[in-house]
Amino acid sequence: QQALEELQKAQQQVEQQQQQNASKAKQEALMNVELEIKEILAGHQVQQLLLEALFSEYGEDDLPRSARVKLRKAAMAEENISIRADDLLLEIAQAGADSFPFYILSLMEDHMLLAEQLTASSTFVKEQDVELGKYLSESWIELLDVIATERERERQQSENPQQGDPQDEEDTPLVQFATELQLLKRMQLALAKRIKNAQDAPKSAEFKQLIERQNELQLQYESMIRRLSSANDKTK
């Protein structure tokens, strides 16, 4: 009897260690994503400050030659940020999240849209470009907040492991379902505001992209609800 109890105790210790290892690995993955996003945000904020300074000084009037050169460089920088966000998207998608990749895909598309709009105007800064830049900064900051919250949850879980199948911990996505749902709700609120502000130009590329994204967001939400329903069925 004593030998059996010692064996069970040893098994529990092994399972707890496996859970802690899986949780620490997820914390490390979240930290890497957080660092990458901080670098993306820092790069974008440099361009955002430039756009705000140019708009503050010249409004939507034609820029002098030196400022036009800066504007072209800002467009190239935003395009490079979009490419970097695409790389981050692949990394996160492989981690098994749902709305998380969709959120970053939207930001990637918006960085490319900003780059295209800056290239198209080329001689002046439009107010809508400044506003889009602000939206991108705010969105990355919101994402950092979500990641920090999730990383803290994982840290607490690793310090207080619960008995269970360690394989379940390894198979869980990078962020929890509730966190992803919260991200979708934030996106929906911001999207509704942007659509309202863009209604004056219903034929613009930005407006069409926003309407398409709204439809994709609805499909994403329905997909997550189906996933939750399926998971609940399996636990019954």
Disulfide bonds with the S-S distance in Angstrom:
none
